[in-house]
Amino acid sequence: MDSKTLKSAEVLFDLACAEDIGDGDITTNNLIPLGENKTAILVAKDEGVVAGLPVAEMVFRKFDKKLIWKEIKPDGSKIFQGDILVEFKANYRALLTGERKALNFLQRLSGIATYANLCMKEIEGLDVEILDTRKTLPGYRHLDKYAVRMGGASNHRFGLYDMVMIKDNHIQVAGGIKPAVEALRKKIPKSIKIEVETSNLDEVQEAIDAKVDIIMLDNMSSAMMTEAVKLINGQAKIEASGNMTLKRIRKVALTGVDYISIGALTHSVKAFDISQKIIS
C-alpha cells in the first residue's frame, strides 16, 4: 500500500476514534487489566478477495506499538470461508478497542476488491479494462481505489484535477461539444486527456470531429454501442458507462469498447464478512 493511501487511512482513523471511543472504552478499560497480552486472528466468513490488511495493522499498532503482525493472506489474495487472514499479538485492551475500527476498514475494502474481481471474471479473454469512478465514500477515495486495484480492476481519473471530463451540463453551458473542447484546449496542457460524455450517435460524431482522446458512451443500449464503436473506428478510445451490472458487462465488452466504468464498484459496497477471534 502506497504512502498516500496509508496517510489517508490515518486521517480516517483519527475520525473513527473520535466518534467511537470518545473519552474512552468504558467496557474494556474497566474489565481488562493493563499489560495483559493476547493473540488474535482475523477470519474470512465468505469467499472473495482481501484488501485493507495494512490499514488494519495500522489501527492495532496505533493502540500498541509492540504489535506482532503475521499476515497469512496478503492483500489481493483469493480467500475462502474459514481462511485465517492474519495472526497477531498485542495488548488485550488494544485488541478489543481497535477491533471494530480495523474491521470497518477491512470489510469495506475487501467488499470492493471482491466485487471488482467478480467484474474482472466477466471479461476474461477480452481486450477491455474495468474502471472505477469518482463515486467513492467521501474521504475514502485513496482507499476505495486501492481496493479496486486489489480486485484486479483499474482506476479512472482520481479527481476533478487530473483529467478533463466534459459531461452533459458542461456541454449545455458551452453551447456544444466542439466549443467546449476548443475552449478547454486553449487553457489546459496538451498532456491532459480530454474525455466527452455522449448519449447518442450524433454526439459521438461531434466528439469524433472534435478529436477528443476518449469518448464515453453513456447509458446506451448494447446495439447502439456497437454502432458507435463502428463509427469511431479507432479514432478515439471508447468508454462504456451507465447501468453496468454483472449480467451485462460481458455483452458490453463484446461491442468492442476499450473501457467499462462501473460506479457500483465503490458506491454500492457489500461489506465482506470478517471476524476477529482471540485464540490465546
N, C-alpha and C positions, 0 to 999 in steps of 0.2 A: 504494500500500500504506500503510495507516494506521500510526501510530507504535507502537501496542501490538503489532501483528503484527511489525514490524521489530525491536522490542525483544526480543520472544520469540525471533526468529531469532538475535539477537546472543548471547543466553544459550546457545542450542544450538550456535552457532559455537564458543564457548569450550570446550564439552564435546567437540565434534568435533576441535578442535585438540589437546586433551589426550590423546585416545585415538589420534589418527592421527599426530601429529608428535612428541609426547613431547619428547625432548631436542633434536630437530632432524631435518630431512630429509637424511639422510646421503648419499643418492644425488645429489640436486640440489645441495646445498651443496658437494660435493666435485668436481662436474663443471662446474658453470656459474659463470663468473666474476661477481663483483659488478658492478653498474652496467650490465649489458647489457640493452637493451630489445627486446621483440619484439611483433608484432601477432598476435592470435589471433581466431578466430571460433568461435561455438557453432552447430552444425549439427543440424537435425532429421533423424532417421533413420526417421521414421514419420509418419503423419497424425494430427492431433489438435488440442489447444488448449494453448497455452503458459501456464504460471503459475510465478512464482518468480524472474523476472529481477531484481527489486530485491534479492532475497536473494543471488543470485549476484554482483551488483555489490558488495554489502556485503562479501562474502567476499574478493573480489580487492582491494577498497580497504583492507581491514584489513592486507593484506600490502604494498600500495603505495598511499600516499595520492595519488600523482600519476597514478593510473589514468585513462586516457581511455576513456570508455564510450559507444558509439553503438548504441542499440537500433534494430533494424530491424523486428522483430515484437514489439510491446509485449504485456504480459500480457493474456490474454483473446483474443488473435488466433488465428484458424484457421491451422494450419500444415501443410505437406506435406513429404514426404520430400525432402531436399536443400535446404530453405529455410535461409537464414542468419538466425539469431535476433538476433545481436548481433556487432558487431566491436569489439574493444577492444585497447588497448596498455598494457603495463605492464612492470615489471622481469621479466626472463625467469624468475628464481627464483620470483617471486610467481605467475606463470602456472602453473608446474609444481607448486608446493607447494599452491596454492589449488584446483587443478583438481578433484580428487575431492570435496573438501568442497562446492564450488559445484555440481557435477553431482549429488551425492546429494540436495541440496535441490531442485534444478530438476527432476530426473527424477521424484521423488516427487510434487511439486506439480503438474507437468504431467500425470502419470498420473491424479491425482484430477480435474483440470479436464477432461481428455479423457473420462473415464467419465461425469462429470456432464453433459457436453454430449451424449453418446450417449443418456442417460436423457431429457434435455430433448427430443430429436428424437422420442422415442416418444410424447410428449404434445402434439405440435404441433396447434394448433387446439382444444385442450380447456382448460376453465377449472379447472385444477388446478396445484398447486405441488409441485415435488420438493424434499424436505427432507433434510438430513443428520442424523446422530445424534451421541451422545457417544462413539461407538466410534472414537476417534481414537488415533493413536500418542501415548503419554504424553509430555507436554512440547510436542507439535506442534499442540495444538488451534487456536491462533490461525492457524497456517499452513495446516493442513488445511482449516479452514472458509473461509479466504481463497480457497484453490484451488477449493473448491466454488462460490463466487460467481463466480470467473473462468470456470467452465464453464457459467454461466447458471442454476444451481440456487440454492436459498435455504438459510439456516441455521435450524435448530431452536434450542431453548434452548442457551445456551453452556455452562452448568454446572448444578450442583445448586441454585444460589442464585437464579436469575433467573426460575424458573417452577416451579409445582407439577406433579409428575407422580406420580400415585397408581398404583402398579403392584400386581401380584397379591400380593406379600409384604406391602406396606403394608395392603392390603385385609384380608388374613388376620389381621394383628395388630390392626387397628382393629375387626374384627368386621363388616365390610361396607363397601360404597361410601358409603352415607348417613352412618354415624357418622364415617368417615374425612374426608369433605368437611366435615361440621359442625364437627369438631374443628379442622380447619385454618382454617376461616373465622373462628373466634374469635381466631386468633393472627396471621394474616397481613394485610397491607394489601389493601384492595379492588382495588388496581391490578394485583395479581399474578394472572395467569390460572391456572386450575385445569384440568388435563387428567387424565382417568381412562382406564386401560387396561381394555378389555373383551375377552372371548373368546367370548361367546355373546349371544343376543338378550335373555335375562333380565338379564344385566349391563348391556346397553345401556339397557334400560328403567330400571334403577336409577340409572344415570348421568343419564338424562333427568330423572328425578324429583328428583335432587339439584341440578339446574340448573347443571351444570358448563359451562365455556367450550368445552372440546374433548373429544370422545370418540374414543379410539383403538380401532380395530378391529384386534385383534392376531391374526395367523395365522388369519384367517378365509378360507373359500373365497370366490370372487367372487360366488357365488349368495347366500351369507349376507350379504356386504357390501351387496348390492343390497337385501336385506330390511331391513338395519339402516339404510340411508340413508332408506328409506321410513318407517321407524319414527321416526327422529329428526326428519325433515320440517322441517329448518331451525331446530330448537330449540338446536342447538349446531354448532360447526364439527366436521368429521369428518376424522380422520387414519387412513389405512390403513398397516399396518406388518407386517413379517414375511415372509420369503421373497420379497422383491421382486427378481425377475430382469428383465433387459431384455425377455425374451419376454413377461413377464406385466404389465408396467407399464401398457400401453395398455388392456388388458382391465380392470384395476383402476380406472383413471381413468374408464372409461366407466360404472362403477357410480354415479358421482355424488359421490364423496368430494372434499373440498377439498384435502387434502394426501396425499402419499405419501412416507413416510420410508424411506430406504434406507441401512442400515448399511454396505453394500458400497462406498458412495462413498469411505469412508475406511479401512475395516478390511481390505479385500482389494485393495489398490492394486497395479496392474501398472505398474511404473516405465516412463515414456516414454523411449524411446531417443534420447539426445542425445550428441553427441561434441564435443570441443574439438580444433581444428586450429590449429597455428602456421602462419601464411601468409607472414610476412616478418620 
